[in-house]
Amino acid sequence: MADDESARGSEQVLTPEQAPASERALGLAAVFPTADMDGGVRFVAAVLGVEPTFVDGARWAQFDLGGARLALASGAESSGAAQLMVKVGDVAAVGARLAAAGYDVAGPVTGPHEVRLSVAGPDGWSVVLYEPR
């Protein structure tokens, strides 16, 4: 079995303590796909007992509760699978660092509210990194 360094190439992977402040996570959100945004919003609101804090038509809704965020995504905003979203201060720098470390980075994509990219994890699930605009 190859060790982590040889599996990712010869680039050194920065530890969390070594990453510049602009490349550290500022927030997290669990994102779930929905084919029916109105129905999904009603369901999550009923389960959580709170209304969404932000809805962007049929494409995005988010619920903020106690410092945590749960979001629903539909259409082009959805990957079709549950994802973790990580807010960062400099998405380009984080993407460059992860690509140099040998991870599969896709993007950036500029959305109406953010610039984002995705990185594939070793088990096939992805993390979306984003920087608000």
N, C-alpha and C positions, 0 to 999 in steps of 0.2 A: 504494500500500500504506500502510495506517495505521500510525503508530508505536505503540509499546507503550502509551504513556500514553493516547492517544485510543482505543485498542482496549479499555482497561479502565475508561475514565471519567476524571473529573478528579481523583480521589483520588491523592495521592502514594503510591507504593509504597516501603515502607521497605527500605533496603539491609540485608544481614545485620548490619552493624555498628550500625545504628540500632535493631534489634529488641531489646526488653527480654530479659534473660536467661531469663525464664520462657517466652518465645515461641521460643526457639532449640531446635533438635533436640537431644535427649539420647541418641537411639539410632535405629537403622534395622532393618527386617526386610523381607525379601522373602517374600511370601505367595503360595502356589500353591493353587488349588482342587483338591479331590479328591472323587470320588464314593465312594471306598472308603478310609476313614481307616486301617483296619488294614493294607490292602495298601500304601497310600501310606507309612505309617510304616515298614513292613518294607523297602520299596524305598529310601527315603531313608537309613535306618539302614545298609542294605547298601552303598550308594554312599559314605556318609561314614565308615563304620566306627565310628560311635558311636550310643549309644541316645539317644532324645529326652530333653530336660531337663524337659519338661512335656507332659502329655497331659490334655486335658479331654474325656474320653469320645470320642464320634464327631464332635465339633464342631471340635476344635482340637488341634494338636500343634506343638511347637517344638523345634528343635535349635539349641543355642548352641555355637559352635565358634570359638575364636580371636578373640572379640570380635564375631563376626558372628552373625546369627540368620536361620534359614530356618524358615518356618512353613507348615503345611498347614491349610486351612480347609475345612469341609464344612457343608452345610445353610445355616441362616440366617447363619452366620459368613462364608460365601463369597459373593463377588460373581460368581463364575463365571469370573473372569479373574485373571491374575496381577496383584498390586498391590504397591506400596511402602507400608509402614507407618512412620510417623515418631512417635516418643515425644516429647512436649513436657510442660512443666511447667504450662501454663495453656491447655488446648484451647479454652476459650471465647474468650479474648483472641486467639488465633491465628485462629480462625474469623471473629471480628468484623473483624480486620485484613484478612483475605483477601477477605471479602465487600465491605468498603469499597473495596478495590482493584478490584472488578468481577469477581472469580472466582465461579464457581458452587459454593456451599458447601451441602452437605446434612447435616442433623443439628442438634444432637447426638443420639446414641443412647447410652443407658446400658446397658452390658453387665454381666455378673457380676463382671468384674475391671477394667473401664475405662469411661471416657466417651470416645466417638469421634465424629468427623465425617469426611466425605469432601469432597474438592475436585477438580473436574475440570480436567485440564490441557488445553493447547491442541490436543493431538493425540487427545483423547478418552479417554485413560487417566486413572485417578484415583489420588490419594494419600490414604491414610487417616491422619489425625492422631489420636493418642490420648493420654490422660492416665490413668495408673493410679489406681484408687480405693483 
